[in-house]
Amino acid sequence: MQTKYNIVKQAIKSQILDGTYQPHQKISSESELMKQFGVSRHTVRLAIGDLVNQGWLYREQGAGTFCADRSREDAIGRNQQKI
């Protein structure tokens, strides 16, 4: 069985991959995610924190959490694989 935080994390990541969230677009608030998944704020923060650390999201103090622009990272990764 998957942990609640992994379910939230995978759902957000899926929304990024399927284009629901575009680069630099603000994602749902912690409160909205808590209601959507029926989990605590702590669980949502863990999931978001992991995605920030992995480069999927970024935070701006006072503004919220946003989808990172991974197109540049993906291009760098492809170029490194060619070397």
PDB file of N, CA, C and O in Angstrom:
ATOM      1  N   MET A   1       0.834  -1.189   0.000  1.00  0.00           N
ATOM      2  CA  MET A   1       0.000   0.000   0.000  1.00  0.00           C
ATOM      3  C   MET A   1       0.881   1.256   0.000  1.00  0.00           C
ATOM      4  O   MET A   1       1.844   1.345   0.761  1.00  0.00           O
ATOM      5  N   GLN A   2       0.546   2.212  -0.850  1.00  0.00           N
ATOM      6  CA  GLN A   2       1.292   3.461  -0.932  1.00  0.00           C
ATOM      7  C   GLN A   2       0.961   4.369   0.241  1.00  0.00           C
ATOM      8  O   GLN A   2      -0.162   4.374   0.745  1.00  0.00           O
ATOM      9  N   THR A   3       1.964   5.140   0.668  1.00  0.00           N
ATOM     10  CA  THR A   3       1.715   6.117   1.726  1.00  0.00           C
ATOM     11  C   THR A   3       0.885   7.274   1.169  1.00  0.00           C
ATOM     12  O   THR A   3       0.873   7.518  -0.038  1.00  0.00           O
ATOM     13  N   LYS A   4       0.201   7.974   2.054  1.00  0.00           N
ATOM     14  CA  LYS A   4      -0.632   9.101   1.628  1.00  0.00           C
ATOM     15  C   LYS A   4       0.221  10.161   0.949  1.00  0.00           C
ATOM     16  O   LYS A   4      -0.176  10.742  -0.061  1.00  0.00           O
ATOM     17  N   TYR A   5       1.398  10.405   1.516  1.00  0.00           N
ATOM     18  CA  TYR A   5       2.245  11.451   0.939  1.00  0.00           C
ATOM     19  C   TYR A   5       2.723  11.065  -0.454  1.00  0.00           C
ATOM     20  O   TYR A   5       2.859  11.934  -1.315  1.00  0.00           O
ATOM     21  N   ASN A   6       2.979   9.784  -0.697  1.00  0.00           N
ATOM     22  CA  ASN A   6       3.377   9.330  -2.032  1.00  0.00           C
ATOM     23  C   ASN A   6       2.235   9.453  -3.030  1.00  0.00           C
ATOM     24  O   ASN A   6       2.464   9.755  -4.201  1.00  0.00           O
ATOM     25  N   ILE A   7       1.020   9.223  -2.580  1.00  0.00           N
ATOM     26  CA  ILE A   7      -0.156   9.373  -3.447  1.00  0.00           C
ATOM     27  C   ILE A   7      -0.285  10.828  -3.887  1.00  0.00           C
ATOM     28  O   ILE A   7      -0.504  11.104  -5.066  1.00  0.00           O
ATOM     29  N   VAL A   8      -0.150  11.761  -2.940  1.00  0.00           N
ATOM     30  CA  VAL A   8      -0.237  13.193  -3.247  1.00  0.00           C
ATOM     31  C   VAL A   8       0.904  13.574  -4.191  1.00  0.00           C
ATOM     32  O   VAL A   8       0.685  14.252  -5.195  1.00  0.00           O
ATOM     33  N   LYS A   9       2.103  13.143  -3.868  1.00  0.00           N
ATOM     34  CA  LYS A   9       3.291  13.457  -4.668  1.00  0.00           C
ATOM     35  C   LYS A   9       3.133  12.957  -6.109  1.00  0.00           C
ATOM     36  O   LYS A   9       3.401  13.698  -7.055  1.00  0.00           O
ATOM     37  N   GLN A  10       2.703  11.719  -6.276  1.00  0.00           N
ATOM     38  CA  GLN A  10       2.541  11.154  -7.618  1.00  0.00           C
ATOM     39  C   GLN A  10       1.423  11.857  -8.397  1.00  0.00           C
ATOM     40  O   GLN A  10       1.524  12.031  -9.611  1.00  0.00           O
ATOM     41  N   ALA A  11       0.370  12.253  -7.701  1.00  0.00           N
ATOM     42  CA  ALA A  11      -0.742  12.948  -8.369  1.00  0.00           C
ATOM     43  C   ALA A  11      -0.278  14.306  -8.904  1.00  0.00           C
ATOM     44  O   ALA A  11      -0.610  14.678 -10.030  1.00  0.00           O
ATOM     45  N   ILE A  12       0.485  15.042  -8.099  1.00  0.00           N
ATOM     46  CA  ILE A  12       0.988  16.348  -8.547  1.00  0.00           C
ATOM     47  C   ILE A  12       1.953  16.152  -9.709  1.00  0.00           C
ATOM     48  O   ILE A  12       1.892  16.879 -10.701  1.00  0.00           O
ATOM     49  N   LYS A  13       2.842  15.175  -9.588  1.00  0.00           N
ATOM     50  CA  LYS A  13       3.811  14.892 -10.656  1.00  0.00           C
ATOM     51  C   LYS A  13       3.088  14.511 -11.945  1.00  0.00           C
ATOM     52  O   LYS A  13       3.495  14.932 -13.028  1.00  0.00           O
ATOM     53  N   SER A  14       2.029  13.724 -11.843  1.00  0.00           N
ATOM     54  CA  SER A  14       1.244  13.336 -13.018  1.00  0.00           C
ATOM     55  C   SER A  14       0.617  14.546 -13.683  1.00  0.00           C
ATOM     56  O   SER A  14       0.571  14.633 -14.910  1.00  0.00           O
ATOM     57  N   GLN A  15       0.129  15.487 -12.867  1.00  0.00           N
ATOM     58  CA  GLN A  15      -0.485  16.699 -13.417  1.00  0.00           C
ATOM     59  C   GLN A  15       0.547  17.562 -14.134  1.00  0.00           C
ATOM     60  O   GLN A  15       0.222  18.251 -15.100  1.00  0.00           O
ATOM     61  N   ILE A  16       1.781  17.525 -13.664  1.00  0.00           N
ATOM     62  CA  ILE A  16       2.847  18.252 -14.357  1.00  0.00           C
ATOM     63  C   ILE A  16       3.143  17.571 -15.690  1.00  0.00           C
ATOM     64  O   ILE A  16       3.259  18.235 -16.721  1.00  0.00           O
ATOM     65  N   LEU A  17       3.262  16.257 -15.667  1.00  0.00           N
ATOM     66  CA  LEU A  17       3.603  15.497 -16.875  1.00  0.00           C
ATOM     67  C   LEU A  17       2.500  15.541 -17.925  1.00  0.00           C
ATOM     68  O   LEU A  17       2.785  15.550 -19.122  1.00  0.00           O
ATOM     69  N   ASP A  18       1.237  15.569 -17.485  1.00  0.00           N
ATOM     70  CA  ASP A  18       0.145  15.577 -18.474  1.00  0.00           C
ATOM     71  C   ASP A  18      -0.223  16.996 -18.936  1.00  0.00           C
ATOM     72  O   ASP A  18      -1.131  17.173 -19.747  1.00  0.00           O
ATOM     73  N   GLY A  19       0.488  17.997 -18.416  1.00  0.00           N
ATOM     74  CA  GLY A  19       0.268  19.367 -18.883  1.00  0.00           C
ATOM     75  C   GLY A  19      -0.792  20.147 -18.128  1.00  0.00           C
ATOM     76  O   GLY A  19      -1.095  21.284 -18.488  1.00  0.00           O
ATOM     77  N   THR A  20      -1.367  19.548 -17.076  1.00  0.00           N
ATOM     78  CA  THR A  20      -2.343  20.276 -16.262  1.00  0.00           C
ATOM     79  C   THR A  20      -1.681  21.524 -15.681  1.00  0.00           C
ATOM     80  O   THR A  20      -2.272  22.604 -15.658  1.00  0.00           O
ATOM     81  N   TYR A  21      -0.452  21.355 -15.215  1.00  0.00           N
ATOM     82  CA  TYR A  21       0.339  22.484 -14.728  1.00  0.00           C
ATOM     83  C   TYR A  21       1.421  22.791 -15.746  1.00  0.00           C
ATOM     84  O   TYR A  21       2.224  21.925 -16.093  1.00  0.00           O
ATOM     85  N   GLN A  22       1.438  24.021 -16.221  1.00  0.00           N
ATOM     86  CA  GLN A  22       2.448  24.490 -17.167  1.00  0.00           C
ATOM     87  C   GLN A  22       3.615  25.093 -16.384  1.00  0.00           C
ATOM     88  O   GLN A  22       3.441  25.481 -15.229  1.00  0.00           O
ATOM     89  N   PRO A  23       4.801  25.180 -16.994  1.00  0.00           N
ATOM     90  CA  PRO A  23       5.940  25.803 -16.310  1.00  0.00           C
ATOM     91  C   PRO A  23       5.576  27.192 -15.779  1.00  0.00           C
ATOM     92  O   PRO A  23       4.967  28.000 -16.480  1.00  0.00           O
ATOM     93  N   HIS A  24       5.955  27.447 -14.545  1.00  0.00           N
ATOM     94  CA  HIS A  24       5.759  28.710 -13.832  1.00  0.00           C
ATOM     95  C   HIS A  24       4.304  28.970 -13.440  1.00  0.00           C
ATOM     96  O   HIS A  24       3.978  30.063 -12.978  1.00  0.00           O
ATOM     97  N   GLN A  25       3.430  27.985 -13.618  1.00  0.00           N
ATOM     98  CA  GLN A  25       2.039  28.108 -13.190  1.00  0.00           C
ATOM     99  C   GLN A  25       1.936  27.732 -11.717  1.00  0.00           C
ATOM    100  O   GLN A  25       2.558  26.770 -11.265  1.00  0.00           O
ATOM    101  N   LYS A  26       1.151  28.496 -10.978  1.00  0.00           N
ATOM    102  CA  LYS A  26       0.943  28.222  -9.558  1.00  0.00           C
ATOM    103  C   LYS A  26       0.110  26.954  -9.404  1.00  0.00           C
ATOM    104  O   LYS A  26      -0.899  26.779 -10.087  1.00  0.00           O
ATOM    105  N   ILE A  27       0.541  26.070  -8.500  1.00  0.00           N
ATOM    106  CA  ILE A  27      -0.241  24.853  -8.246  1.00  0.00           C
ATOM    107  C   ILE A  27      -1.294  25.150  -7.182  1.00  0.00           C
ATOM    108  O   ILE A  27      -1.307  26.233  -6.595  1.00  0.00           O
ATOM    109  N   SER A  28      -2.164  24.195  -6.943  1.00  0.00           N
ATOM    110  CA  SER A  28      -3.202  24.343  -5.925  1.00  0.00           C
ATOM    111  C   SER A  28      -2.576  24.641  -4.567  1.00  0.00           C
ATOM    112  O   SER A  28      -1.456  24.217  -4.281  1.00  0.00           O
ATOM    113  N   SER A  29      -3.309  25.372  -3.736  1.00  0.00           N
ATOM    114  CA  SER A  29      -2.812  25.707  -2.403  1.00  0.00           C
ATOM    115  C   SER A  29      -2.765  24.453  -1.527  1.00  0.00           C
ATOM    116  O   SER A  29      -3.380  23.432  -1.836  1.00  0.00           O
ATOM    117  N   GLU A  30      -2.017  24.561  -0.424  1.00  0.00           N
ATOM    118  CA  GLU A  30      -1.958  23.442   0.518  1.00  0.00           C
ATOM    119  C   GLU A  30      -3.359  23.082   1.007  1.00  0.00           C
ATOM    120  O   GLU A  30      -3.698  21.904   1.121  1.00  0.00           O
ATOM    121  N   SER A  31      -4.164  24.093   1.292  1.00  0.00           N
ATOM    122  CA  SER A  31      -5.534  23.853   1.781  1.00  0.00           C
ATOM    123  C   SER A  31      -6.365  23.101   0.745  1.00  0.00           C
ATOM    124  O   SER A  31      -7.099  22.172   1.082  1.00  0.00           O
ATOM    125  N   GLU A  32      -6.244  23.510  -0.521  1.00  0.00           N
ATOM    126  CA  GLU A  32      -6.996  22.828  -1.590  1.00  0.00           C
ATOM    127  C   GLU A  32      -6.532  21.386  -1.735  1.00  0.00           C
ATOM    128  O   GLU A  32      -7.351  20.484  -1.910  1.00  0.00           O
ATOM    129  N   LEU A  33      -5.222  21.165  -1.665  1.00  0.00           N
ATOM    130  CA  LEU A  33      -4.692  19.801  -1.782  1.00  0.00           C
ATOM    131  C   LEU A  33      -5.120  18.946  -0.589  1.00  0.00           C
ATOM    132  O   LEU A  33      -5.397  17.757  -0.746  1.00  0.00           O
ATOM    133  N   MET A  34      -5.174  19.548   0.604  1.00  0.00           N
ATOM    134  CA  MET A  34      -5.641  18.823   1.788  1.00  0.00           C
ATOM    135  C   MET A  34      -7.068  18.326   1.582  1.00  0.00           C
ATOM    136  O   MET A  34      -7.381  17.173   1.879  1.00  0.00           O
ATOM    137  N   LYS A  35      -7.933  19.204   1.072  1.00  0.00           N
ATOM    138  CA  LYS A  35      -9.331  18.827   0.827  1.00  0.00           C
ATOM    139  C   LYS A  35      -9.430  17.786  -0.274  1.00  0.00           C
ATOM    140  O   LYS A  35     -10.173  16.812  -0.152  1.00  0.00           O
ATOM    141  N   GLN A  36      -8.673  17.995  -1.360  1.00  0.00           N
ATOM    142  CA  GLN A  36      -8.734  17.099  -2.516  1.00  0.00           C
ATOM    143  C   GLN A  36      -8.352  15.668  -2.143  1.00  0.00           C
ATOM    144  O   GLN A  36      -8.984  14.716  -2.600  1.00  0.00           O
ATOM    145  N   PHE A  37      -7.314  15.516  -1.310  1.00  0.00           N
ATOM    146  CA  PHE A  37      -6.814  14.176  -0.985  1.00  0.00           C
ATOM    147  C   PHE A  37      -7.231  13.685   0.395  1.00  0.00           C
ATOM    148  O   PHE A  37      -6.966  12.537   0.750  1.00  0.00           O
ATOM    149  N   GLY A  38      -7.877  14.540   1.171  1.00  0.00           N
ATOM    150  CA  GLY A  38      -8.312  14.144   2.510  1.00  0.00           C
ATOM    151  C   GLY A  38      -7.143  13.819   3.424  1.00  0.00           C
ATOM    152  O   GLY A  38      -7.180  12.844   4.174  1.00  0.00           O
ATOM    153  N   VAL A  39      -6.095  14.651   3.355  1.00  0.00           N
ATOM    154  CA  VAL A  39      -4.894  14.421   4.162  1.00  0.00           C
ATOM    155  C   VAL A  39      -4.571  15.676   4.975  1.00  0.00           C
ATOM    156  O   VAL A  39      -5.185  16.725   4.785  1.00  0.00           O
ATOM    157  N   SER A  40      -3.611  15.555   5.870  1.00  0.00           N
ATOM    158  CA  SER A  40      -3.207  16.682   6.715  1.00  0.00           C
ATOM    159  C   SER A  40      -2.275  17.632   5.966  1.00  0.00           C
ATOM    160  O   SER A  40      -1.726  17.289   4.919  1.00  0.00           O
ATOM    161  N   ARG A  41      -2.111  18.820   6.517  1.00  0.00           N
ATOM    162  CA  ARG A  41      -1.188  19.806   5.944  1.00  0.00           C
ATOM    163  C   ARG A  41       0.236  19.246   5.943  1.00  0.00           C
ATOM    164  O   ARG A  41       0.996  19.466   5.000  1.00  0.00           O
ATOM    165  N   HIS A  42       0.586  18.527   6.999  1.00  0.00           N
ATOM    166  CA  HIS A  42       1.925  17.929   7.096  1.00  0.00           C
ATOM    167  C   HIS A  42       2.187  17.000   5.908  1.00  0.00           C
ATOM    168  O   HIS A  42       3.265  17.036   5.314  1.00  0.00           O
ATOM    169  N   THR A  43       1.212  16.179   5.568  1.00  0.00           N
ATOM    170  CA  THR A  43       1.342  15.248   4.445  1.00  0.00           C
ATOM    171  C   THR A  43       1.542  15.999   3.134  1.00  0.00           C
ATOM    172  O   THR A  43       2.391  15.625   2.326  1.00  0.00           O
ATOM    173  N   VAL A  44       0.759  17.060   2.922  1.00  0.00           N
ATOM    174  CA  VAL A  44       0.877  17.875   1.713  1.00  0.00           C
ATOM    175  C   VAL A  44       2.254  18.533   1.659  1.00  0.00           C
ATOM    176  O   VAL A  44       2.892  18.562   0.606  1.00  0.00           O
ATOM    177  N   ARG A  45       2.709  19.060   2.794  1.00  0.00           N
ATOM    178  CA  ARG A  45       4.022  19.723   2.833  1.00  0.00           C
ATOM    179  C   ARG A  45       5.156  18.755   2.536  1.00  0.00           C
ATOM    180  O   ARG A  45       6.119  19.118   1.860  1.00  0.00           O
ATOM    181  N   LEU A  46       5.053  17.528   3.035  1.00  0.00           N
ATOM    182  CA  LEU A  46       6.074  16.511   2.738  1.00  0.00           C
ATOM    183  C   LEU A  46       6.141  16.237   1.233  1.00  0.00           C
ATOM    184  O   LEU A  46       7.223  16.188   0.648  1.00  0.00           O
ATOM    185  N   ALA A  47       4.984  16.063   0.625  1.00  0.00           N
ATOM    186  CA  ALA A  47       4.917  15.767  -0.809  1.00  0.00           C
ATOM    187  C   ALA A  47       5.483  16.927  -1.628  1.00  0.00           C
ATOM    188  O   ALA A  47       6.291  16.720  -2.533  1.00  0.00           O
ATOM    189  N   ILE A  48       5.056  18.141  -1.304  1.00  0.00           N
ATOM    190  CA  ILE A  48       5.534  19.316  -2.033  1.00  0.00           C
ATOM    191  C   ILE A  48       7.035  19.501  -1.810  1.00  0.00           C
ATOM    192  O   ILE A  48       7.772  19.810  -2.747  1.00  0.00           O
ATOM    193  N   GLY A  49       7.482  19.313  -0.575  1.00  0.00           N
ATOM    194  CA  GLY A  49       8.905  19.455  -0.264  1.00  0.00           C
ATOM    195  C   GLY A  49       9.765  18.509  -1.081  1.00  0.00           C
ATOM    196  O   GLY A  49      10.819  18.899  -1.582  1.00  0.00           O
ATOM    197  N   ASP A  50       9.322  17.276  -1.217  1.00  0.00           N
ATOM    198  CA  ASP A  50      10.046  16.294  -2.037  1.00  0.00           C
ATOM    199  C   ASP A  50      10.114  16.746  -3.493  1.00  0.00           C
ATOM    200  O   ASP A  50      11.167  16.665  -4.124  1.00  0.00           O
ATOM    201  N   LEU A  51       8.991  17.223  -4.022  1.00  0.00           N
ATOM    202  CA  LEU A  51       8.948  17.661  -5.422  1.00  0.00           C
ATOM    203  C   LEU A  51       9.802  18.909  -5.645  1.00  0.00           C
ATOM    204  O   LEU A  51      10.372  19.083  -6.722  1.00  0.00           O
ATOM    205  N   VAL A  52       9.895  19.771  -4.643  1.00  0.00           N
ATOM    206  CA  VAL A  52      10.782  20.939  -4.731  1.00  0.00           C
ATOM    207  C   VAL A  52      12.228  20.452  -4.782  1.00  0.00           C
ATOM    208  O   VAL A  52      13.010  20.903  -5.619  1.00  0.00           O
ATOM    209  N   ASN A  53      12.581  19.530  -3.885  1.00  0.00           N
ATOM    210  CA  ASN A  53      13.956  19.005  -3.836  1.00  0.00           C
ATOM    211  C   ASN A  53      14.346  18.285  -5.120  1.00  0.00           C
ATOM    212  O   ASN A  53      15.518  18.280  -5.499  1.00  0.00           O
ATOM    213  N   GLN A  54      13.377  17.681  -5.786  1.00  0.00           N
ATOM    214  CA  GLN A  54      13.642  16.953  -7.030  1.00  0.00           C
ATOM    215  C   GLN A  54      13.566  17.846  -8.262  1.00  0.00           C
ATOM    216  O   GLN A  54      13.805  17.379  -9.376  1.00  0.00           O
ATOM    217  N   GLY A  55      13.237  19.124  -8.079  1.00  0.00           N
ATOM    218  CA  GLY A  55      13.217  20.062  -9.193  1.00  0.00           C
ATOM    219  C   GLY A  55      11.923  20.109  -9.986  1.00  0.00           C
ATOM    220  O   GLY A  55      11.885  20.702 -11.064  1.00  0.00           O
ATOM    221  N   TRP A  56      10.857  19.496  -9.474  1.00  0.00           N
ATOM    222  CA  TRP A  56       9.554  19.522 -10.165  1.00  0.00           C
ATOM    223  C   TRP A  56       8.786  20.795  -9.847  1.00  0.00           C
ATOM    224  O   TRP A  56       8.013  21.280 -10.674  1.00  0.00           O
ATOM    225  N   LEU A  57       8.997  21.340  -8.648  1.00  0.00           N
ATOM    226  CA  LEU A  57       8.300  22.543  -8.193  1.00  0.00           C
ATOM    227  C   LEU A  57       9.308  23.519  -7.609  1.00  0.00           C
ATOM    228  O   LEU A  57      10.438  23.148  -7.290  1.00  0.00           O
ATOM    229  N   TYR A  58       8.885  24.769  -7.474  1.00  0.00           N
ATOM    230  CA  TYR A  58       9.684  25.741  -6.730  1.00  0.00           C
ATOM    231  C   TYR A  58       8.741  26.635  -5.940  1.00  0.00           C
ATOM    232  O   TYR A  58       7.583  26.827  -6.309  1.00  0.00           O
ATOM    233  N   ARG A  59       9.263  27.177  -4.846  1.00  0.00           N
ATOM    234  CA  ARG A  59       8.463  28.033  -3.972  1.00  0.00           C
ATOM    235  C   ARG A  59       8.933  29.472  -4.077  1.00  0.00           C
ATOM    236  O   ARG A  59      10.123  29.744  -4.242  1.00  0.00           O
ATOM    237  N   GLU A  60       7.974  30.393  -3.980  1.00  0.00           N
ATOM    238  CA  GLU A  60       8.283  31.817  -3.880  1.00  0.00           C
ATOM    239  C   GLU A  60       7.583  32.319  -2.626  1.00  0.00           C
ATOM    240  O   GLU A  60       6.359  32.251  -2.512  1.00  0.00           O
ATOM    241  N   GLN A  61       8.381  32.827  -1.683  1.00  0.00           N
ATOM    242  CA  GLN A  61       7.829  33.263  -0.414  1.00  0.00           C
ATOM    243  C   GLN A  61       6.750  34.318  -0.633  1.00  0.00           C
ATOM    244  O   GLN A  61       6.954  35.305  -1.340  1.00  0.00           O
ATOM    245  N   GLY A  62       5.610  34.089  -0.014  1.00  0.00           N
ATOM    246  CA  GLY A  62       4.499  35.027  -0.103  1.00  0.00           C
ATOM    247  C   GLY A  62       3.666  34.893  -1.364  1.00  0.00           C
ATOM    248  O   GLY A  62       2.625  35.537  -1.497  1.00  0.00           O
ATOM    249  N   ALA A  63       4.123  34.053  -2.300  1.00  0.00           N
ATOM    250  CA  ALA A  63       3.394  33.910  -3.564  1.00  0.00           C
ATOM    251  C   ALA A  63       2.812  32.511  -3.747  1.00  0.00           C
ATOM    252  O   ALA A  63       1.723  32.367  -4.302  1.00  0.00           O
ATOM    253  N   GLY A  64       3.515  31.487  -3.293  1.00  0.00           N
ATOM    254  CA  GLY A  64       3.010  30.125  -3.432  1.00  0.00           C
ATOM    255  C   GLY A  64       4.030  29.174  -4.022  1.00  0.00           C
ATOM    256  O   GLY A  64       5.229  29.452  -4.046  1.00  0.00           O
ATOM    257  N   THR A  65       3.530  28.047  -4.496  1.00  0.00           N
ATOM    258  CA  THR A  65       4.358  27.000  -5.085  1.00  0.00           C
ATOM    259  C   THR A  65       4.013  26.894  -6.563  1.00  0.00           C
ATOM    260  O   THR A  65       2.841  26.913  -6.941  1.00  0.00           O
ATOM    261  N   PHE A  66       5.037  26.783  -7.390  1.00  0.00           N
ATOM    262  CA  PHE A  66       4.875  26.831  -8.836  1.00  0.00           C
ATOM    263  C   PHE A  66       5.532  25.623  -9.507  1.00  0.00           C
ATOM    264  O   PHE A  66       6.460  25.016  -8.973  1.00  0.00           O
ATOM    265  N   CYS A  67       5.024  25.303 -10.679  1.00  0.00           N
ATOM    266  CA  CYS A  67       5.586  24.237 -11.499  1.00  0.00           C
ATOM    267  C   CYS A  67       6.912  24.737 -12.091  1.00  0.00           C
ATOM    268  O   CYS A  67       6.973  25.823 -12.667  1.00  0.00           O
ATOM    269  N   ALA A  68       7.947  23.948 -11.944  1.00  0.00           N
ATOM    270  CA  ALA A  68       9.252  24.326 -12.486  1.00  0.00           C
ATOM    271  C   ALA A  68       9.272  24.119 -13.997  1.00  0.00           C
ATOM    272  O   ALA A  68       8.516  23.313 -14.539  1.00  0.00           O
ATOM    273  N   ASP A  69      10.146  24.856 -14.662  1.00  0.00           N
ATOM    274  CA  ASP A  69      10.340  24.687 -16.107  1.00  0.00           C
ATOM    275  C   ASP A  69      11.389  23.609 -16.304  1.00  0.00           C
ATOM    276  O   ASP A  69      12.587  23.863 -16.184  1.00  0.00           O
ATOM    277  N   ARG A  70      10.930  22.407 -16.608  1.00  0.00           N
ATOM    278  CA  ARG A  70      11.841  21.269 -16.735  1.00  0.00           C
ATOM    279  C   ARG A  70      12.369  21.097 -18.160  1.00  0.00           C
ATOM    280  O   ARG A  70      13.205  20.226 -18.399  1.00  0.00           O
ATOM    281  N   SER A  71      11.907  21.897 -19.095  1.00  0.00           N
ATOM    282  CA  SER A  71      12.342  21.733 -20.487  1.00  0.00           C
ATOM    283  C   SER A  71      13.844  21.987 -20.604  1.00  0.00           C
ATOM    284  O   SER A  71      14.529  21.292 -21.354  1.00  0.00           O
ATOM    285  N   ARG A  72      14.361  22.965 -19.879  1.00  0.00           N
ATOM    286  CA  ARG A  72      15.790  23.268 -19.924  1.00  0.00           C
ATOM    287  C   ARG A  72      16.578  22.121 -19.284  1.00  0.00           C
ATOM    288  O   ARG A  72      17.602  21.693 -19.817  1.00  0.00           O
ATOM    289  N   GLU A  73      16.092  21.625 -18.134  1.00  0.00           N
ATOM    290  CA  GLU A  73      16.750  20.506 -17.467  1.00  0.00           C
ATOM    291  C   GLU A  73      16.760  19.269 -18.344  1.00  0.00           C
ATOM    292  O   GLU A  73      17.769  18.567 -18.428  1.00  0.00           O
ATOM    293  N   ASP A  74      15.636  19.000 -19.001  1.00  0.00           N
ATOM    294  CA  ASP A  74      15.547  17.843 -19.884  1.00  0.00           C
ATOM    295  C   ASP A  74      16.544  17.967 -21.032  1.00  0.00           C
ATOM    296  O   ASP A  74      17.183  16.984 -21.407  1.00  0.00           O
ATOM    297  N   ALA A  75      16.679  19.163 -21.590  1.00  0.00           N
ATOM    298  CA  ALA A  75      17.618  19.386 -22.691  1.00  0.00           C
ATOM    299  C   ALA A  75      19.050  19.185 -22.217  1.00  0.00           C
ATOM    300  O   ALA A  75      19.861  18.600 -22.935  1.00  0.00           O
ATOM    301  N   ILE A  76      19.372  19.659 -21.025  1.00  0.00           N
ATOM    302  CA  ILE A  76      20.718  19.476 -20.471  1.00  0.00           C
ATOM    303  C   ILE A  76      20.982  17.985 -20.275  1.00  0.00           C
ATOM    304  O   ILE A  76      22.055  17.486 -20.614  1.00  0.00           O
ATOM    305  N   GLY A  77      19.986  17.276 -19.720  1.00  0.00           N
ATOM    306  CA  GLY A  77      20.131  15.838 -19.503  1.00  0.00           C
ATOM    307  C   GLY A  77      20.366  15.086 -20.806  1.00  0.00           C
ATOM    308  O   GLY A  77      21.193  14.176 -20.855  1.00  0.00           O
ATOM    309  N   ARG A  78      19.646  15.459 -21.865  1.00  0.00           N
ATOM    310  CA  ARG A  78      19.827  14.791 -23.162  1.00  0.00           C
ATOM    311  C   ARG A  78      21.220  15.069 -23.719  1.00  0.00           C
ATOM    312  O   ARG A  78      21.860  14.174 -24.271  1.00  0.00           O
ATOM    313  N   ASN A  79      21.691  16.315 -23.572  1.00  0.00           N
ATOM    314  CA  ASN A  79      23.009  16.662 -24.079  1.00  0.00           C
ATOM    315  C   ASN A  79      24.110  15.936 -23.320  1.00  0.00           C
ATOM    316  O   ASN A  79      25.110  15.541 -23.919  1.00  0.00           O
ATOM    317  N   GLN A  80      23.946  15.752 -22.020  1.00  0.00           N
ATOM    318  CA  GLN A  80      24.943  15.050 -21.233  1.00  0.00           C
ATOM    319  C   GLN A  80      24.989  13.571 -21.615  1.00  0.00           C
ATOM    320  O   GLN A  80      26.052  12.953 -21.572  1.00  0.00           O
ATOM    321  N   GLN A  81      23.847  13.005 -21.986  1.00  0.00           N
ATOM    322  CA  GLN A  81      23.812  11.594 -22.358  1.00  0.00           C
ATOM    323  C   GLN A  81      24.550  11.375 -23.678  1.00  0.00           C
ATOM    324  O   GLN A  81      25.078  10.288 -23.912  1.00  0.00           O
ATOM    325  N   LYS A  82      24.595  12.386 -24.540  1.00  0.00           N
ATOM    326  CA  LYS A  82      25.265  12.260 -25.835  1.00  0.00           C
ATOM    327  C   LYS A  82      26.777  12.286 -25.696  1.00  0.00           C
ATOM    328  O   LYS A  82      27.487  11.761 -26.554  1.00  0.00           O
ATOM    329  N   ILE A  83      27.278  12.890 -24.629  1.00  0.00           N
ATOM    330  CA  ILE A  83      28.730  13.067 -24.457  1.00  0.00           C
ATOM    331  C   ILE A  83      29.412  11.751 -24.178  1.00  0.00           C
ATOM    332  O   ILE A  83      30.631  11.712 -24.008  1.00  0.00           O
TER     333      ILE A  83
END
